[in-house]
Amino acid sequence: MKLFDEIKTGIKAKKEIPAKDTRREYYERSCSRLTEQLENIRNNYDMTDDPDTIDALIYEENAVLCRLDSLYRQARSEGITLEPHERRRYY
């Protein structure tokens, strides 16, 4: 409803800046989700021998790694420190 009101009136509502702990939780949840995706991608390497599928998995893995790196940089810029993920590549 809020988005509809913004579109209808043309006035954007101010976003509240969440507390640092809430931001930390956001970054931790996002990091956990991306790390889980990375784990799933890496587990799929063992389930295929098709070269095209392996190429696709490599691209997906690199995309998730880039999103994780971006997330860490963003958190660090806000003064939040996160535990690093394991960065290894299969190619």
Summary of the structure (lengths in Angstrom):
residues: 91
radius of gyration: 18.2
end to end distance: 46.8
largest distance: 54.8
contacts: 192
relative contact order: 0.15
helix: 69%
strand: 0%
